[in-house]
Amino acid sequence: MPRRNRRAPGPPPVLFQPARAQRTSCENKERYASEAEARSIALMNAAPGRPAATRPYQCTICGGWHLTSR
Ligand SMILES: [Zn+2]
């Protein structure tokens, strides 16, 4: 079978790039291996007698866990 597929170039490949802000927030944040670890850090950082001001979420970029204040 001749390899003559070099006619019309197809659409450019879609490169999934996470939003810059999202990627930066990942790189700049502490990374935890598990939700439990992130949660315990959040509780440690909270003021005594106050609930944690941050909550853990699993990062879609690195697959680890970060803390968010929202
Ligand atoms: Zn991340």
N, CA, C, O and the ligand as a Tripos MOL2 file, in Angstrom:
@<TRIPOS>MOLECULE
protein
  281   279    71     0     0
PROTEIN
NO_CHARGES

@<TRIPOS>ATOM
      1 N           0.8560   -1.1990    0.0000 N.3       1 MET1
      2 CA          0.0000    0.0000    0.0000 C.3       1 MET1
      3 C           0.8890    1.2450    0.0000 C.2       1 MET1
      4 O           1.6670    1.4450    0.9330 O.2       1 MET1
      5 N           0.7810    2.0900   -1.0450 N.am      2 PRO2
      6 CA          1.6670    3.2650   -1.1030 C.3       2 PRO2
      7 C           1.3280    4.2700   -0.0210 C.2       2 PRO2
      8 O           0.1680    4.4730    0.3350 O.2       2 PRO2
      9 N           2.3560    4.8790    0.4800 N.am      3 ARG3
     10 CA          2.1350    5.8570    1.5480 C.3       3 ARG3
     11 C           2.0220    7.2420    0.9210 C.2       3 ARG3
     12 O           3.0110    7.9690    0.8270 O.2       3 ARG3
     13 N           0.8420    7.5960    0.5020 N.am      4 ARG4
     14 CA          0.6520    8.8730   -0.1820 C.3       4 ARG4
     15 C          -0.3730    9.6910    0.5850 C.2       4 ARG4
     16 O          -1.3270   10.2110    0.0060 O.2       4 ARG4
     17 N          -0.1780    9.7960    1.8300 N.am      5 ASN5
     18 CA         -1.1530   10.5250    2.6580 C.3       5 ASN5
     19 C          -0.7130   11.9730    2.9140 C.2       5 ASN5
     20 O          -1.1850   12.6190    3.8490 O.2       5 ASN5
     21 N           0.1930   12.4650    2.0740 N.am      6 ARG6
     22 CA          0.7380   13.7850    2.3910 C.3       6 ARG6
     23 C           0.0320   14.9070    1.6340 C.2       6 ARG6
     24 O           0.6520   15.9110    1.2820 O.2       6 ARG6
     25 N          -1.2230   14.7400    1.3930 N.am      7 ARG7
     26 CA         -1.9390   15.8250    0.6970 C.3       7 ARG7
     27 C          -2.4330   16.8650    1.6940 C.2       7 ARG7
     28 O          -1.6170   17.5070    2.3560 O.2       7 ARG7
     29 N          -3.7230   17.0460    1.8200 N.am      8 ALA8
     30 CA         -4.2130   18.1020    2.7160 C.3       8 ALA8
     31 C          -3.8220   17.8000    4.1600 C.2       8 ALA8
     32 O          -4.1590   16.7490    4.7060 O.2       8 ALA8
     33 N          -3.1190   18.7270    4.7520 N.am      9 PRO9
     34 CA         -2.8160   18.4880    6.1680 C.3       9 PRO9
     35 C          -4.0760   18.5900    7.0120 C.2       9 PRO9
     36 O          -4.9250   19.4540    6.7920 O.2       9 PRO9
     37 N          -4.1720   17.7310    7.9360 N.am     10 GLY10
     38 CA         -5.3470   17.7510    8.7980 C.3      10 GLY10
     39 C          -5.2830   18.9170    9.7590 C.2      10 GLY10
     40 O          -4.3270   19.6920    9.7540 O.2      10 GLY10
     41 N          -6.2740   19.0300   10.5560 N.am     11 PRO11
     42 CA         -6.2500   20.1040   11.5610 C.3      11 PRO11
     43 C          -5.0800   19.8930   12.5100 C.2      11 PRO11
     44 O          -4.6580   18.7600   12.7410 O.2      11 PRO11
     45 N          -4.5660   20.9690   13.0520 N.am     12 PRO12
     46 CA         -3.4380   20.8110   13.9740 C.3      12 PRO12
     47 C          -3.8530   19.9540   15.1630 C.2      12 PRO12
     48 O          -5.0120   19.9860   15.5770 O.2      12 PRO12
     49 N          -2.9420   19.2120   15.6970 N.am     13 PRO13
     50 CA         -3.2950   18.3870   16.8590 C.3      13 PRO13
     51 C          -3.7180   19.2620   18.0250 C.2      13 PRO13
     52 O          -3.1490   20.3230   18.2800 O.2      13 PRO13
     53 N          -4.7040   18.7950   18.7010 N.am     14 VAL14
     54 CA         -5.2030   19.5500   19.8450 C.3      14 VAL14
     55 C          -4.3370   19.2200   21.0460 C.2      14 VAL14
     56 O          -4.3060   18.0860   21.5230 O.2      14 VAL14
     57 N          -3.6500   20.2170   21.5130 N.am     15 LEU15
     58 CA         -2.8260   20.0220   22.7020 C.3      15 LEU15
     59 C          -3.5950   20.5530   23.8970 C.2      15 LEU15
     60 O          -3.9080   21.7400   23.9820 O.2      15 LEU15
     61 N          -3.8870   19.6640   24.7980 N.am     16 PHE16
     62 CA         -4.6070   20.1280   25.9810 C.3      16 PHE16
     63 C          -3.6460   20.8380   26.9210 C.2      16 PHE16
     64 O          -2.7370   20.2350   27.4910 O.2      16 PHE16
     65 N          -3.8710   22.1190   27.0610 N.am     17 GLN17
     66 CA         -3.0410   22.9040   27.9700 C.3      17 GLN17
     67 C          -3.9350   23.4540   29.0670 C.2      17 GLN17
     68 O          -4.8710   24.2020   28.7820 O.2      17 GLN17
     69 N          -3.6710   23.1050   30.2910 N.am     18 PRO18
     70 CA         -4.4580   23.7170   31.3510 C.3      18 PRO18
     71 C          -4.2320   25.2180   31.3810 C.2      18 PRO18
     72 O          -3.1760   25.7150   30.9890 O.2      18 PRO18
     73 N          -5.2300   25.9160   31.8450 N.am     19 ALA19
     74 CA         -5.1130   27.3710   31.9100 C.3      19 ALA19
     75 C          -3.8560   27.7520   32.6830 C.2      19 ALA19
     76 O          -3.4680   27.0820   33.6400 O.2      19 ALA19
     77 N          -3.2360   28.8280   32.2540 N.am     20 ARG20
     78 CA         -1.9760   29.2240   32.8840 C.3      20 ARG20
     79 C          -2.1390   29.4420   34.3920 C.2      20 ARG20
     80 O          -1.3050   29.0140   35.1900 O.2      20 ARG20
     81 N          -3.2050   30.1000   34.7510 N.am     21 ALA21
     82 CA         -3.4020   30.3820   36.1730 C.3      21 ALA21
     83 C          -3.5250   29.0820   36.9560 C.2      21 ALA21
     84 O          -2.9940   28.9440   38.0580 O.2      21 ALA21
     85 N          -4.2300   28.1450   36.3620 N.am     22 GLN22
     86 CA         -4.4200   26.8690   37.0450 C.3      22 GLN22
     87 C          -3.0790   26.1580   37.2150 C.2      22 GLN22
     88 O          -2.7800   25.6180   38.2800 O.2      22 GLN22
     89 N          -2.2780   26.1660   36.1510 N.am     23 ARG23
     90 CA         -1.0000   25.4810   36.2200 C.3      23 ARG23
     91 C          -0.0920   26.1500   37.2360 C.2      23 ARG23
     92 O           0.6130   25.4810   37.9910 O.2      23 ARG23
     93 N          -0.1160   27.4860   37.2470 N.am     24 THR24
     94 CA          0.7390   28.2010   38.1800 C.3      24 THR24
     95 C           0.3320   27.9010   39.6110 C.2      24 THR24
     96 O           1.1810   27.7260   40.4850 O.2      24 THR24
     97 N          -0.9810   27.8410   39.8470 N.am     25 SER25
     98 CA         -1.4160   27.5790   41.2090 C.3      25 SER25
     99 C          -0.9580   26.1980   41.6480 C.2      25 SER25
    100 O          -0.6860   25.9740   42.8270 O.2      25 SER25
    101 N          -0.8730   25.2840   40.7140 N.am     26 CYS26
    102 CA         -0.3900   23.9480   41.0580 C.3      26 CYS26
    103 C           1.0890   24.0000   41.4090 C.2      26 CYS26
    104 O           1.5160   23.4440   42.4200 O.2      26 CYS26
    105 N           1.8630   24.6690   40.5720 N.am     27 GLU27
    106 CA          3.3080   24.6790   40.7810 C.3      27 GLU27
    107 C           3.6910   25.4000   42.0580 C.2      27 GLU27
    108 O           4.6880   25.0650   42.6980 O.2      27 GLU27
    109 N           2.8970   26.3880   42.4240 N.am     28 ASN28
    110 CA          3.2660   27.2000   43.5800 C.3      28 ASN28
    111 C           2.7550   26.6350   44.8940 C.2      28 ASN28
    112 O           3.1030   27.1350   45.9640 O.2      28 ASN28
    113 N           1.9500   25.6210   44.8220 N.am     29 LYS29
    114 CA          1.3250   25.1370   46.0480 C.3      29 LYS29
    115 C           2.0470   23.9290   46.6200 C.2      29 LYS29
    116 O           2.7300   23.1790   45.9220 O.2      29 LYS29
    117 N           1.8620   23.7810   47.9140 N.am     30 GLU30
    118 CA          2.3280   22.5520   48.5460 C.3      30 GLU30
    119 C           1.5220   21.3860   47.9790 C.2      30 GLU30
    120 O           0.3330   21.5120   47.6840 O.2      30 GLU30
    121 N           2.1870   20.2710   47.8370 N.am     31 ARG31
    122 CA          1.5140   19.0990   47.2730 C.3      31 ARG31
    123 C           1.4890   18.0010   48.3350 C.2      31 ARG31
    124 O           2.4950   17.7060   48.9790 O.2      31 ARG31
    125 N           0.3200   17.4150   48.4940 N.am     32 TYR32
    126 CA          0.1680   16.3460   49.4740 C.3      32 TYR32
    127 C          -0.1980   15.0610   48.7660 C.2      32 TYR32
    128 O          -0.8250   15.0640   47.7070 O.2      32 TYR32
    129 N           0.2050   13.9720   49.3710 N.am     33 ALA33
    130 CA          0.0280   12.6810   48.7010 C.3      33 ALA33
    131 C          -1.3950   12.1670   48.8250 C.2      33 ALA33
    132 O          -1.8330   11.3420   48.0230 O.2      33 ALA33
    133 N          -2.1130   12.6500   49.8230 N.am     34 SER34
    134 CA         -3.4510   12.1130   50.0280 C.3      34 SER34
    135 C          -4.3470   13.1870   50.6190 C.2      34 SER34
    136 O          -3.8770   14.1970   51.1430 O.2      34 SER34
    137 N          -5.6370   12.9480   50.5240 N.am     35 GLU35
    138 CA         -6.5850   13.8900   51.1090 C.3      35 GLU35
    139 C          -6.3930   13.9840   52.6140 C.2      35 GLU35
    140 O          -6.4730   15.0640   53.1980 O.2      35 GLU35
    141 N          -6.1350   12.8260   53.2400 N.am     36 ALA36
    142 CA         -5.9760   12.8310   54.6940 C.3      36 ALA36
    143 C          -4.7930   13.6960   55.1120 C.2      36 ALA36
    144 O          -4.8640   14.4350   56.0940 O.2      36 ALA36
    145 N          -3.7110   13.5930   54.3570 N.am     37 GLU37
    146 CA         -2.5340   14.3960   54.7050 C.3      37 GLU37
    147 C          -2.8400   15.8870   54.5340 C.2      37 GLU37
    148 O          -2.5100   16.7010   55.3970 O.2      37 GLU37
    149 N          -3.4740   16.2300   53.4150 N.am     38 ALA38
    150 CA         -3.7960   17.6330   53.1750 C.3      38 ALA38
    151 C          -4.7190   18.1630   54.2580 C.2      38 ALA38
    152 O          -4.5680   19.2890   54.7300 O.2      38 ALA38
    153 N          -5.6770   17.3320   54.6420 N.am     39 ARG39
    154 CA         -6.6370   17.7650   55.6650 C.3      39 ARG39
    155 C          -5.9390   18.0060   57.0040 C.2      39 ARG39
    156 O          -6.2480   18.9680   57.7070 O.2      39 ARG39
    157 N          -5.0070   17.1350   57.3470 N.am     40 SER40
    158 CA         -4.3280   17.3040   58.6330 C.3      40 SER40
    159 C          -3.4720   18.5670   58.6230 C.2      40 SER40
    160 O          -3.3480   19.2380   59.6470 O.2      40 SER40
    161 N          -2.8850   18.8940   57.4800 N.am     41 ILE41
    162 CA         -2.1090   20.1260   57.3880 C.3      41 ILE41
    163 C          -3.0260   21.3320   57.5180 C.2      41 ILE41
    164 O          -2.6880   22.3140   58.1790 O.2      41 ILE41
    165 N          -4.1920   21.2480   56.8790 N.am     42 ALA42
    166 CA         -5.1440   22.3530   56.9610 C.3      42 ALA42
    167 C          -5.5660   22.5950   58.4100 C.2      42 ALA42
    168 O          -5.6990   23.7380   58.8470 O.2      42 ALA42
    169 N          -5.7720   21.5030   59.1470 N.am     43 LEU43
    170 CA         -6.1620   21.6490   60.5510 C.3      43 LEU43
    171 C          -5.0220   22.2170   61.3770 C.2      43 LEU43
    172 O          -5.2380   23.0020   62.3010 O.2      43 LEU43
    173 N          -3.7890   21.8070   61.0310 N.am     44 MET44
    174 CA         -2.6320   22.3420   61.7580 C.3      44 MET44
    175 C          -2.4840   23.8350   61.5370 C.2      44 MET44
    176 O          -2.0700   24.5680   62.4340 O.2      44 MET44
    177 N          -2.8280   24.2800   60.3300 N.am     45 ASN45
    178 CA         -2.6630   25.6940   59.9950 C.3      45 ASN45
    179 C          -3.8000   26.5510   60.5420 C.2      45 ASN45
    180 O          -3.6780   27.7730   60.6140 O.2      45 ASN45
    181 N          -4.8940   25.9210   60.9230 N.am     46 ALA46
    182 CA         -6.0250   26.6870   61.4060 C.3      46 ALA46
    183 C          -5.7240   27.2520   62.7810 C.2      46 ALA46
    184 O          -4.9450   26.6890   63.5500 O.2      46 ALA46
    185 N          -6.3480   28.3560   63.0670 N.am     47 ALA47
    186 CA         -6.2010   28.9360   64.3970 C.3      47 ALA47
    187 C          -6.8170   27.9890   65.4200 C.2      47 ALA47
    188 O          -7.7800   27.2840   65.1190 O.2      47 ALA47
    189 N          -6.2590   27.9740   66.6340 N.am     48 PRO48
    190 CA         -6.7930   27.0530   67.6530 C.3      48 PRO48
    191 C          -8.2820   27.2930   67.8920 C.2      48 PRO48
    192 O          -8.7270   28.4290   68.0530 O.2      48 PRO48
    193 N          -9.0270   26.2140   67.9110 N.am     49 GLY49
    194 CA        -10.4520   26.3160   68.1630 C.3      49 GLY49
    195 C         -11.2690   26.7230   66.9670 C.2      49 GLY49
    196 O         -12.4930   26.8280   67.0450 O.2      49 GLY49
    197 N         -10.5840   26.9550   65.8420 N.am     50 ARG50
    198 CA        -11.3150   27.3480   64.6400 C.3      50 ARG50
    199 C         -11.2860   26.2030   63.6410 C.2      50 ARG50
    200 O         -10.3320   25.4260   63.6060 O.2      50 ARG50
    201 N         -12.3210   26.1010   62.8380 N.am     51 PRO51
    202 CA        -12.2660   25.0930   61.7710 C.3      51 PRO51
    203 C         -11.2130   25.4800   60.7430 C.2      51 PRO51
    204 O         -10.8240   26.6430   60.6350 O.2      51 PRO51
    205 N         -10.7650   24.4900   59.9990 N.am     52 ALA52
    206 CA         -9.7490   24.7550   58.9890 C.3      52 ALA52
    207 C         -10.2690   25.7680   57.9770 C.2      52 ALA52
    208 O         -11.4040   25.6820   57.5080 O.2      52 ALA52
    209 N          -9.4120   26.7230   57.6570 N.am     53 ALA53
    210 CA         -9.8050   27.7540   56.6970 C.3      53 ALA53
    211 C          -9.5920   27.2940   55.2620 C.2      53 ALA53
    212 O         -10.0480   27.9330   54.3140 O.2      53 ALA53
    213 N          -8.9140   26.2110   55.1260 N.am     54 THR54
    214 CA         -8.6500   25.7070   53.7770 C.3      54 THR54
    215 C          -9.1790   24.2810   53.6790 C.2      54 THR54
    216 O          -9.3180   23.5800   54.6820 O.2      54 THR54
    217 N          -9.4610   23.8810   52.4840 N.am     55 ARG55
    218 CA         -9.9380   22.5110   52.3090 C.3      55 ARG55
    219 C          -9.1350   21.8420   51.1850 C.2      55 ARG55
    220 O          -8.6920   22.4990   50.2430 O.2      55 ARG55
    221 N          -8.9630   20.5450   51.3080 N.am     56 PRO56
    222 CA         -8.1740   19.8390   50.3030 C.3      56 PRO56
    223 C          -8.9750   19.5830   49.0360 C.2      56 PRO56
    224 O         -10.1890   19.3840   49.0750 O.2      56 PRO56
    225 N          -8.2810   19.5930   47.9350 N.am     57 TYR57
    226 CA         -8.8990   19.1880   46.6730 C.3      57 TYR57
    227 C          -7.8580   18.4390   45.8660 C.2      57 TYR57
    228 O          -6.6600   18.7070   45.9650 O.2      57 TYR57
    229 N          -8.3280   17.5040   45.0720 N.am     58 GLN58
    230 CA         -7.3910   16.7440   44.2480 C.3      58 GLN58
    231 C          -7.1030   17.5210   42.9780 C.2      58 GLN58
    232 O          -8.0130   17.9600   42.2750 O.2      58 GLN58
    233 N          -5.8330   17.6790   42.7030 N.am     59 CYS59
    234 CA         -5.4000   18.4730   41.5670 C.3      59 CYS59
    235 C          -5.5170   17.6520   40.2850 C.2      59 CYS59
    236 O          -5.1000   16.4950   40.2270 O.2      59 CYS59
    237 N          -6.0920   18.2750   39.2640 N.am     60 THR60
    238 CA         -6.2190   17.5790   37.9850 C.3      60 THR60
    239 C          -4.9380   17.6570   37.1720 C.2      60 THR60
    240 O          -4.8110   16.9870   36.1470 O.2      60 THR60
    241 N          -3.9940   18.4640   37.6170 N.am     61 ILE61
    242 CA         -2.7560   18.6400   36.8600 C.3      61 ILE61
    243 C          -1.7010   17.6440   37.3180 C.2      61 ILE61
    244 O          -1.1170   16.9240   36.5080 O.2      61 ILE61
    245 N          -1.4630   17.6120   38.6220 N.am     62 CYS62
    246 CA         -0.3920   16.7510   39.1160 C.3      62 CYS62
    247 C          -0.9410   15.4910   39.7670 C.2      62 CYS62
    248 O          -0.1710   14.5750   40.0590 O.2      62 CYS62
    249 N          -2.2390   15.4140   40.0020 N.am     63 GLY63
    250 CA         -2.8230   14.2420   40.6140 C.3      63 GLY63
    251 C          -2.6610   14.2080   42.1260 C.2      63 GLY63
    252 O          -3.1930   13.3190   42.7900 O.2      63 GLY63
    253 N          -1.9310   15.1670   42.6680 N.am     64 GLY64
    254 CA         -1.7750   15.2430   44.1190 C.3      64 GLY64
    255 C          -2.8900   16.0700   44.7240 C.2      64 GLY64
    256 O          -3.8910   16.3760   44.0760 O.2      64 GLY64
    257 N          -2.6920   16.4210   45.9730 N.am     65 TRP65
    258 CA         -3.7020   17.1920   46.6990 C.3      65 TRP65
    259 C          -3.1200   18.5340   47.0860 C.2      65 TRP65
    260 O          -1.9580   18.6330   47.4800 O.2      65 TRP65
    261 N          -3.9370   19.5660   46.9720 N.am     66 HIS66
    262 CA         -3.5600   20.9010   47.4080 C.3      66 HIS66
    263 C          -4.6340   21.4010   48.3730 C.2      66 HIS66
    264 O          -5.6800   20.7790   48.5600 O.2      66 HIS66
    265 N          -4.3360   22.5320   48.9680 N.am     67 LEU67
    266 CA         -5.3240   23.1760   49.8240 C.3      67 LEU67
    267 C          -5.7940   24.4490   49.1500 C.2      67 LEU67
    268 O          -5.0000   25.1950   48.5770 O.2      67 LEU67
    269 N          -7.0750   24.6850   49.2250 N.am     68 THR68
    270 CA         -7.6310   25.9150   48.6920 C.3      68 THR68
    271 C          -8.4110   26.6200   49.7910 C.2      68 THR68
    272 O          -9.0100   25.9820   50.6570 O.2      68 THR68
    273 N          -8.3930   27.9300   49.7420 N.am     69 SER69
    274 CA         -9.1070   28.6870   50.7660 C.3      69 SER69
    275 C         -10.5570   28.9250   50.3700 C.2      69 SER69
    276 O         -11.3280   29.4960   51.1410 O.2      69 SER69
    277 N         -10.9270   28.4910   49.1750 N.am     70 ARG70
    278 CA        -12.3090   28.7060   48.7490 C.3      70 ARG70
    279 C         -13.1820   27.5280   49.0950 C.2      70 ARG70
    280 O         -14.3790   27.5410   48.8070 O.2      70 ARG70
    281 ZN         -1.1790   20.1050   41.3920 Zn       71 ZN71
@<TRIPOS>BOND
     1     1     2 1
     2     2     3 1
     3     3     4 2
     4     3     5 am
     5     5     6 1
     6     6     7 1
     7     7     8 2
     8     7     9 am
     9     9    10 1
    10    10    11 1
    11    11    12 2
    12    11    13 am
    13    13    14 1
    14    14    15 1
    15    15    16 2
    16    15    17 am
    17    17    18 1
    18    18    19 1
    19    19    20 2
    20    19    21 am
    21    21    22 1
    22    22    23 1
    23    23    24 2
    24    23    25 am
    25    25    26 1
    26    26    27 1
    27    27    28 2
    28    27    29 am
    29    29    30 1
    30    30    31 1
    31    31    32 2
    32    31    33 am
    33    33    34 1
    34    34    35 1
    35    35    36 2
    36    35    37 am
    37    37    38 1
    38    38    39 1
    39    39    40 2
    40    39    41 am
    41    41    42 1
    42    42    43 1
    43    43    44 2
    44    43    45 am
    45    45    46 1
    46    46    47 1
    47    47    48 2
    48    47    49 am
    49    49    50 1
    50    50    51 1
    51    51    52 2
    52    51    53 am
    53    53    54 1
    54    54    55 1
    55    55    56 2
    56    55    57 am
    57    57    58 1
    58    58    59 1
    59    59    60 2
    60    59    61 am
    61    61    62 1
    62    62    63 1
    63    63    64 2
    64    63    65 am
    65    65    66 1
    66    66    67 1
    67    67    68 2
    68    67    69 am
    69    69    70 1
    70    70    71 1
    71    71    72 2
    72    71    73 am
    73    73    74 1
    74    74    75 1
    75    75    76 2
    76    75    77 am
    77    77    78 1
    78    78    79 1
    79    79    80 2
    80    79    81 am
    81    81    82 1
    82    82    83 1
    83    83    84 2
    84    83    85 am
    85    85    86 1
    86    86    87 1
    87    87    88 2
    88    87    89 am
    89    89    90 1
    90    90    91 1
    91    91    92 2
    92    91    93 am
    93    93    94 1
    94    94    95 1
    95    95    96 2
    96    95    97 am
    97    97    98 1
    98    98    99 1
    99    99   100 2
   100    99   101 am
   101   101   102 1
   102   102   103 1
   103   103   104 2
   104   103   105 am
   105   105   106 1
   106   106   107 1
   107   107   108 2
   108   107   109 am
   109   109   110 1
   110   110   111 1
   111   111   112 2
   112   111   113 am
   113   113   114 1
   114   114   115 1
   115   115   116 2
   116   115   117 am
   117   117   118 1
   118   118   119 1
   119   119   120 2
   120   119   121 am
   121   121   122 1
   122   122   123 1
   123   123   124 2
   124   123   125 am
   125   125   126 1
   126   126   127 1
   127   127   128 2
   128   127   129 am
   129   129   130 1
   130   130   131 1
   131   131   132 2
   132   131   133 am
   133   133   134 1
   134   134   135 1
   135   135   136 2
   136   135   137 am
   137   137   138 1
   138   138   139 1
   139   139   140 2
   140   139   141 am
   141   141   142 1
   142   142   143 1
   143   143   144 2
   144   143   145 am
   145   145   146 1
   146   146   147 1
   147   147   148 2
   148   147   149 am
   149   149   150 1
   150   150   151 1
   151   151   152 2
   152   151   153 am
   153   153   154 1
   154   154   155 1
   155   155   156 2
   156   155   157 am
   157   157   158 1
   158   158   159 1
   159   159   160 2
   160   159   161 am
   161   161   162 1
   162   162   163 1
   163   163   164 2
   164   163   165 am
   165   165   166 1
   166   166   167 1
   167   167   168 2
   168   167   169 am
   169   169   170 1
   170   170   171 1
   171   171   172 2
   172   171   173 am
   173   173   174 1
   174   174   175 1
   175   175   176 2
   176   175   177 am
   177   177   178 1
   178   178   179 1
   179   179   180 2
   180   179   181 am
   181   181   182 1
   182   182   183 1
   183   183   184 2
   184   183   185 am
   185   185   186 1
   186   186   187 1
   187   187   188 2
   188   187   189 am
   189   189   190 1
   190   190   191 1
   191   191   192 2
   192   191   193 am
   193   193   194 1
   194   194   195 1
   195   195   196 2
   196   195   197 am
   197   197   198 1
   198   198   199 1
   199   199   200 2
   200   199   201 am
   201   201   202 1
   202   202   203 1
   203   203   204 2
   204   203   205 am
   205   205   206 1
   206   206   207 1
   207   207   208 2
   208   207   209 am
   209   209   210 1
   210   210   211 1
   211   211   212 2
   212   211   213 am
   213   213   214 1
   214   214   215 1
   215   215   216 2
   216   215   217 am
   217   217   218 1
   218   218   219 1
   219   219   220 2
   220   219   221 am
   221   221   222 1
   222   222   223 1
   223   223   224 2
   224   223   225 am
   225   225   226 1
   226   226   227 1
   227   227   228 2
   228   227   229 am
   229   229   230 1
   230   230   231 1
   231   231   232 2
   232   231   233 am
   233   233   234 1
   234   234   235 1
   235   235   236 2
   236   235   237 am
   237   237   238 1
   238   238   239 1
   239   239   240 2
   240   239   241 am
   241   241   242 1
   242   242   243 1
   243   243   244 2
   244   243   245 am
   245   245   246 1
   246   246   247 1
   247   247   248 2
   248   247   249 am
   249   249   250 1
   250   250   251 1
   251   251   252 2
   252   251   253 am
   253   253   254 1
   254   254   255 1
   255   255   256 2
   256   255   257 am
   257   257   258 1
   258   258   259 1
   259   259   260 2
   260   259   261 am
   261   261   262 1
   262   262   263 1
   263   263   264 2
   264   263   265 am
   265   265   266 1
   266   266   267 1
   267   267   268 2
   268   267   269 am
   269   269   270 1
   270   270   271 1
   271   271   272 2
   272   271   273 am
   273   273   274 1
   274   274   275 1
   275   275   276 2
   276   275   277 am
   277   277   278 1
   278   278   279 1
   279   279   280 2
@<TRIPOS>SUBSTRUCTURE
     1 MET1         2 RESIDUE 1 A MET
     2 PRO2         6 RESIDUE 1 A PRO
     3 ARG3        10 RESIDUE 1 A ARG
     4 ARG4        14 RESIDUE 1 A ARG
     5 ASN5        18 RESIDUE 1 A ASN
     6 ARG6        22 RESIDUE 1 A ARG
     7 ARG7        26 RESIDUE 1 A ARG
     8 ALA8        30 RESIDUE 1 A ALA
     9 PRO9        34 RESIDUE 1 A PRO
    10 GLY10       38 RESIDUE 1 A GLY
    11 PRO11       42 RESIDUE 1 A PRO
    12 PRO12       46 RESIDUE 1 A PRO
    13 PRO13       50 RESIDUE 1 A PRO
    14 VAL14       54 RESIDUE 1 A VAL
    15 LEU15       58 RESIDUE 1 A LEU
    16 PHE16       62 RESIDUE 1 A PHE
    17 GLN17       66 RESIDUE 1 A GLN
    18 PRO18       70 RESIDUE 1 A PRO
    19 ALA19       74 RESIDUE 1 A ALA
    20 ARG20       78 RESIDUE 1 A ARG
    21 ALA21       82 RESIDUE 1 A ALA
    22 GLN22       86 RESIDUE 1 A GLN
    23 ARG23       90 RESIDUE 1 A ARG
    24 THR24       94 RESIDUE 1 A THR
    25 SER25       98 RESIDUE 1 A SER
    26 CYS26      102 RESIDUE 1 A CYS
    27 GLU27      106 RESIDUE 1 A GLU
    28 ASN28      110 RESIDUE 1 A ASN
    29 LYS29      114 RESIDUE 1 A LYS
    30 GLU30      118 RESIDUE 1 A GLU
    31 ARG31      122 RESIDUE 1 A ARG
    32 TYR32      126 RESIDUE 1 A TYR
    33 ALA33      130 RESIDUE 1 A ALA
    34 SER34      134 RESIDUE 1 A SER
    35 GLU35      138 RESIDUE 1 A GLU
    36 ALA36      142 RESIDUE 1 A ALA
    37 GLU37      146 RESIDUE 1 A GLU
    38 ALA38      150 RESIDUE 1 A ALA
    39 ARG39      154 RESIDUE 1 A ARG
    40 SER40      158 RESIDUE 1 A SER
    41 ILE41      162 RESIDUE 1 A ILE
    42 ALA42      166 RESIDUE 1 A ALA
    43 LEU43      170 RESIDUE 1 A LEU
    44 MET44      174 RESIDUE 1 A MET
    45 ASN45      178 RESIDUE 1 A ASN
    46 ALA46      182 RESIDUE 1 A ALA
    47 ALA47      186 RESIDUE 1 A ALA
    48 PRO48      190 RESIDUE 1 A PRO
    49 GLY49      194 RESIDUE 1 A GLY
    50 ARG50      198 RESIDUE 1 A ARG
    51 PRO51      202 RESIDUE 1 A PRO
    52 ALA52      206 RESIDUE 1 A ALA
    53 ALA53      210 RESIDUE 1 A ALA
    54 THR54      214 RESIDUE 1 A THR
    55 ARG55      218 RESIDUE 1 A ARG
    56 PRO56      222 RESIDUE 1 A PRO
    57 TYR57      226 RESIDUE 1 A TYR
    58 GLN58      230 RESIDUE 1 A GLN
    59 CYS59      234 RESIDUE 1 A CYS
    60 THR60      238 RESIDUE 1 A THR
    61 ILE61      242 RESIDUE 1 A ILE
    62 CYS62      246 RESIDUE 1 A CYS
    63 GLY63      250 RESIDUE 1 A GLY
    64 GLY64      254 RESIDUE 1 A GLY
    65 TRP65      258 RESIDUE 1 A TRP
    66 HIS66      262 RESIDUE 1 A HIS
    67 LEU67      266 RESIDUE 1 A LEU
    68 THR68      270 RESIDUE 1 A THR
    69 SER69      274 RESIDUE 1 A SER
    70 ARG70      278 RESIDUE 1 A ARG
    71 ZN71       281 GROUP 0 **** ****
